[in-house]
Amino acid sequence: MTKPIAGAPNAEATLQRLGQRLFATTTEAAAVLRYDARTVRRAIAAGEIPAVRAGSTYRIPTAWLRAQILLGADEGQPTPAA
């Protein structure tokens, strides 16, 4: 899986919209990580992104998404996916 571009303006705006929610959809996670939603689902299946299955969909912990953004901002480098 390619490395996301952490700290992108779109990522921070999406995280703000998530507010205090504990989980994000794969589409929301894709916006934060700047991936295609299919790439996020493949990474979940490969165990590279933590997720919880809810029926036929997956939810990604927003704490994990925020940590990925913070890791990228601290290093000034793109962060690994997991």
N, CA, C and O atoms as a DFTB+ gen file, in Angstrom:
328 C
 N C O
     1  1       0.843      -1.174       0.000
     2  2       0.000       0.000       0.000
     3  2       0.887       1.236       0.000
     4  3       1.903       1.275       0.695
     5  1       0.512       2.230      -0.767
     6  2       1.290       3.458      -0.818
     7  2       1.093       4.257       0.458
     8  3       0.135       4.042       1.201
     9  1       2.010       5.177       0.701
    10  2       1.932       5.986       1.912
    11  2       0.966       7.148       1.705
    12  3       0.949       7.756       0.635
    13  1       0.157       7.464       2.725
    14  2      -0.775       8.590       2.606
    15  2      -0.051       9.916       2.759
    16  3       1.079       9.968       3.244
    17  1      -0.703      10.967       2.348
    18  2      -0.172      12.306       2.553
    19  2      -0.829      12.841       3.813
    20  3      -1.951      13.344       3.769
    21  1      -0.135      12.732       4.927
    22  2      -0.706      13.140       6.214
    23  2      -0.667      14.651       6.346
    24  3       0.203      15.316       5.785
    25  1      -1.615      15.179       7.090
    26  2      -1.655      16.597       7.370
    27  2      -2.199      17.429       6.225
    28  3      -2.107      18.656       6.260
    29  1      -2.759      16.795       5.219
    30  2      -3.337      17.523       4.100
    31  2      -4.558      18.307       4.587
    32  3      -5.263      17.842       5.483
    33  1      -4.822      19.483       4.018
    34  2      -5.968      20.290       4.477
    35  2      -7.280      19.524       4.466
    36  3      -8.087      19.673       5.384
    37  1      -7.503      18.718       3.459
    38  2      -8.736      17.937       3.375
    39  2      -8.831      16.956       4.536
    40  3      -9.919      16.715       5.059
    41  1      -7.706      16.394       4.938
    42  2      -7.682      15.437       6.046
    43  2      -8.130      16.101       7.342
    44  3      -8.948      15.547       8.077
    45  1      -7.608      17.263       7.617
    46  2      -7.958      17.950       8.863
    47  2      -9.408      18.405       8.862
    48  3     -10.072      18.362       9.898
    49  1      -9.905      18.841       7.710
    50  2     -11.308      19.255       7.618
    51  2     -12.234      18.064       7.842
    52  3     -13.262      18.190       8.507
    53  1     -11.875      16.922       7.296
    54  2     -12.701      15.722       7.488
    55  2     -12.682      15.306       8.946
    56  3     -13.724      14.939       9.490
    57  1     -11.528      15.353       9.595
    58  2     -11.449      15.008      11.016
    59  2     -12.291      15.944      11.860
    60  3     -12.927      15.506      12.818
    61  1     -12.309      17.231      11.522
    62  2     -13.140      18.176      12.266
    63  2     -14.621      17.847      12.095
    64  3     -15.394      17.962      13.047
    65  1     -15.023      17.440      10.890
    66  2     -16.423      17.072      10.664
    67  2     -16.806      15.826      11.462
    68  3     -17.960      15.665      11.860
    69  1     -15.830      14.950      11.692
    70  2     -16.115      13.747      12.475
    71  2     -16.395      14.087      13.932
    72  3     -17.070      13.330      14.630
    73  1     -15.881      15.219      14.390
    74  2     -16.139      15.671      15.755
    75  2     -15.713      14.647      16.796
    76  3     -14.577      14.172      16.776
    77  1     -16.617      14.308      17.701
    78  2     -16.326      13.382      18.791
    79  2     -16.732      11.945      18.480
    80  3     -16.728      11.092      19.368
    81  1     -17.081      11.676      17.230
    82  2     -17.455      10.307      16.869
    83  2     -16.286       9.364      17.096
    84  3     -15.130       9.747      16.919
    85  1     -16.579       8.148      17.483
    86  2     -15.539       7.162      17.754
    87  2     -15.074       6.438      16.506
    88  3     -13.941       5.961      16.451
    89  1     -15.943       6.349      15.495
    90  2     -15.607       5.594      14.296
    91  2     -15.947       6.392      13.045
    92  3     -16.859       7.218      13.042
    93  1     -15.192       6.126      11.981
    94  2     -15.425       6.748      10.683
    95  2     -15.747       5.662       9.667
    96  3     -15.337       4.512       9.825
    97  1     -16.476       6.028       8.632
    98  2     -16.750       5.085       7.549
    99  2     -15.497       4.936       6.697
   100  3     -14.544       5.703       6.836
   101  1     -15.507       3.954       5.825
   102  2     -14.351       3.777       4.935
   103  2     -14.203       4.976       4.004
   104  3     -13.083       5.353       3.657
   105  1     -15.307       5.574       3.600
   106  2     -15.246       6.758       2.735
   107  2     -14.614       7.935       3.466
   108  3     -13.788       8.649       2.897
   109  1     -15.001       8.143       4.732
   110  2     -14.415       9.225       5.525
   111  2     -12.935       8.966       5.785
   112  3     -12.120       9.885       5.707
   113  1     -12.590       7.731       6.091
   114  2     -11.184       7.388       6.309
   115  2     -10.376       7.597       5.037
   116  3      -9.235       8.056       5.093
   117  1     -10.952       7.267       3.905
   118  2     -10.264       7.469       2.626
   119  2      -9.980       8.948       2.393
   120  3      -8.916       9.300       1.884
   121  1     -10.922       9.819       2.762
   122  2     -10.709      11.256       2.609
   123  2      -9.587      11.745       3.511
   124  3      -8.770      12.568       3.100
   125  1      -9.546      11.242       4.734
   126  2      -8.499      11.640       5.676
   127  2      -7.127      11.175       5.185
   128  3      -6.156      11.931       5.217
   129  1      -7.060       9.935       4.736
   130  2      -5.788       9.346       4.322
   131  2      -5.416       9.667       2.879
   132  3      -4.309       9.367       2.432
   133  1      -6.352      10.282       2.156
   134  2      -6.176      10.608       0.742
   135  2      -5.947       9.353      -0.091
   136  3      -5.054       9.299      -0.937
   137  1      -6.766       8.359       0.166
   138  2      -6.804       7.110      -0.585
   139  2      -8.150       6.987      -1.254
   140  3      -9.080       7.733      -0.948
   141  1      -8.250       6.053      -2.157
   142  2      -9.539       5.649      -2.694
   143  2     -10.190       4.733      -1.658
   144  3      -9.490       4.013      -0.946
   145  1     -11.513       4.752      -1.568
   146  2     -12.215       3.918      -0.579
   147  2     -11.918       2.436      -0.789
   148  3     -11.868       1.675       0.178
   149  1     -11.722       2.019      -2.032
   150  2     -11.389       0.612      -2.294
   151  2     -10.032       0.245      -1.709
   152  3      -9.841      -0.871      -1.225
   153  1      -9.092       1.180      -1.753
   154  2      -7.766       0.945      -1.180
   155  2      -7.868       0.778       0.327
   156  3      -7.188      -0.064       0.912
   157  1      -8.720       1.582       0.953
   158  2      -8.931       1.475       2.400
   159  2      -9.520       0.106       2.737
   160  3      -9.076      -0.543       3.683
   161  1     -10.516      -0.336       1.970
   162  2     -11.112      -1.650       2.237
   163  2     -10.098      -2.776       2.041
   164  3     -10.093      -3.739       2.807
   165  1      -9.244      -2.666       1.030
   166  2      -8.204      -3.686       0.827
   167  2      -7.208      -3.685       1.980
   168  3      -6.776      -4.749       2.424
   169  1      -6.838      -2.501       2.469
   170  2      -5.906      -2.402       3.592
   171  2      -6.518      -2.979       4.861
   172  3      -5.812      -3.581       5.670
   173  1      -7.810      -2.803       5.042
   174  2      -8.504      -3.403       6.189
   175  2      -8.444      -4.920       6.074
   176  3      -8.143      -5.613       7.046
   177  1      -8.731      -5.428       4.884
   178  2      -8.710      -6.881       4.677
   179  2      -7.315      -7.455       4.899
   180  3      -7.172      -8.592       5.349
   181  1      -6.284      -6.666       4.585
   182  2      -4.898      -7.112       4.758
   183  2      -4.398      -6.902       6.188
   184  3      -3.289      -7.317       6.525
   185  1      -5.217      -6.256       7.030
   186  2      -4.820      -6.010       8.414
   187  2      -3.930      -4.801       8.591
   188  3      -3.338      -4.628       9.656
   189  1      -3.819      -3.956       7.575
   190  2      -2.970      -2.764       7.645
   191  2      -3.662      -1.580       8.314
   192  3      -3.004      -0.678       8.833
   193  1      -4.984      -1.590       8.299
   194  2      -5.776      -0.543       8.951
   195  2      -6.725      -1.239       9.917
   196  3      -7.438      -2.163       9.526
   197  1      -6.741      -0.800      11.190
   198  2      -7.656      -1.419      12.154
   199  2      -9.096      -1.020      11.846
   200  3      -9.369       0.125      11.486
   201  1      -9.996      -1.958      11.987
   202  2     -11.405      -1.667      11.705
   203  2     -12.300      -2.643      12.455
   204  3     -11.883      -3.724      12.869
   205  1     -13.543      -2.216      12.609
   206  2     -14.585      -3.031      13.228
   207  2     -15.644      -3.254      12.170
   208  3     -16.044      -2.324      11.470
   209  1     -16.090      -4.477      12.060
   210  2     -17.143      -4.763      11.092
   211  2     -18.502      -4.458      11.717
   212  3     -18.797      -4.896      12.829
   213  1     -19.319      -3.707      10.994
   214  2     -20.673      -3.374      11.423
   215  2     -21.620      -3.800      10.309
   216  3     -21.852      -3.059       9.353
   217  1     -22.160      -4.999      10.450
   218  2     -22.998      -5.538       9.380
   219  2     -22.134      -5.861       8.185
   220  3     -21.209      -6.667       8.280
   221  1     -22.429      -5.238       7.062
   222  2     -21.633      -5.482       5.853
   223  2     -20.617      -4.374       5.598
   224  3     -19.945      -4.372       4.567
   225  1     -20.502      -3.433       6.533
   226  2     -19.561      -2.326       6.366
   227  2     -18.496      -2.363       7.461
   228  3     -18.611      -3.098       8.441
   229  1     -17.477      -1.565       7.269
   230  2     -16.405      -1.446       8.251
   231  2     -16.375      -0.037       8.807
   232  3     -16.747       0.923       8.132
   233  1     -15.925       0.075      10.056
   234  2     -15.733       1.368      10.700
   235  2     -14.305       1.416      11.227
   236  3     -13.814       0.457      11.822
   237  1     -13.643       2.558      10.995
   238  2     -12.255       2.748      11.400
   239  2     -12.250       3.676      12.615
   240  3     -12.924       4.705      12.600
   241  1     -11.501       3.330      13.670
   242  2     -11.447       4.203      14.846
   243  2     -10.873       5.584      14.492
   244  3      -9.810       5.683      13.880
   245  1     -11.582       6.632      14.881
   246  2     -11.101       7.978      14.593
   247  2      -9.821       8.279      15.369
   248  3      -9.008       9.089      14.924
   249  1      -9.636       7.643      16.510
   250  2      -8.388       7.839      17.266
   251  2      -7.195       7.380      16.430
   252  3      -6.143       8.019      16.450
   253  1      -7.349       6.291      15.705
   254  2      -6.273       5.796      14.845
   255  2      -6.003       6.779      13.709
   256  3      -4.849       7.042      13.369
   257  1      -7.082       7.326      13.118
   258  2      -6.914       8.295      12.038
   259  2      -6.202       9.547      12.536
   260  3      -5.305      10.067      11.872
   261  1      -6.610      10.028      13.712
   262  2      -5.955      11.212      14.279
   263  2      -4.478      10.939      14.569
   264  3      -3.631      11.803      14.344
   265  1      -4.171       9.757      15.061
   266  2      -2.776       9.394      15.343
   267  2      -1.952       9.381      14.060
   268  3      -0.794       9.797      14.069
   269  1      -2.529       8.911      12.965
   270  2      -1.799       8.884      11.699
   271  2      -1.488      10.303      11.233
   272  3      -0.398      10.563      10.722
   273  1      -2.435      11.215      11.405
   274  2      -2.218      12.606      11.011
   275  2      -1.149      13.238      11.898
   276  3      -0.263      13.934      11.401
   277  1      -1.226      13.000      13.208
   278  2      -0.235      13.564      14.123
   279  2       1.160      13.016      13.859
   280  3       2.138      13.759      13.935
   281  1       1.266      11.735      13.553
   282  2       2.565      11.144      13.249
   283  2       3.181      11.800      12.021
   284  3       4.380      12.076      11.996
   285  1       2.373      12.046      11.020
   286  2       2.868      12.683       9.805
   287  2       3.256      14.126      10.036
   288  3       4.241      14.597       9.467
   289  1       2.497      14.843      10.865
   290  2       2.801      16.244      11.143
   291  2       4.073      16.364      11.975
   292  3       4.851      17.297      11.771
   293  1       4.299      15.446      12.901
   294  2       5.490      15.493      13.740
   295  2       6.764      15.236      12.948
   296  3       7.794      15.861      13.202
   297  1       6.698      14.330      12.001
   298  2       7.879      13.951      11.248
   299  2       8.057      14.783       9.990
   300  3       9.155      14.845       9.438
   301  1       6.983      15.427       9.527
   302  2       7.054      16.155       8.282
   303  2       7.156      15.234       7.077
   304  3       7.487      15.670       5.974
   305  1       6.869      13.966       7.296
   306  2       6.966      12.962       6.247
   307  2       5.620      12.267       6.128
   308  3       4.834      12.278       7.075
   309  1       5.343      11.665       4.981
   310  2       4.158      10.811       4.899
   311  2       4.286       9.660       5.883
   312  3       5.387       9.163       6.119
   313  1       3.173       9.235       6.457
   314  2       3.214       8.168       7.465
   315  2       2.886       6.821       6.872
   316  3       2.154       6.736       5.886
   317  1       3.425       5.758       7.465
   318  2       3.026       4.427       7.017
   319  2       1.575       4.183       7.383
   320  3       1.062       4.772       8.334
   321  1       0.920       3.325       6.638
   322  2      -0.512       3.085       6.848
   323  2      -0.799       2.385       8.171
   324  3      -1.854       2.599       8.768
   325  1       0.102       1.576       8.620
   326  2      -0.166       0.878       9.882
   327  2       1.101       0.607      10.628
   328  3       1.067       0.027      11.712
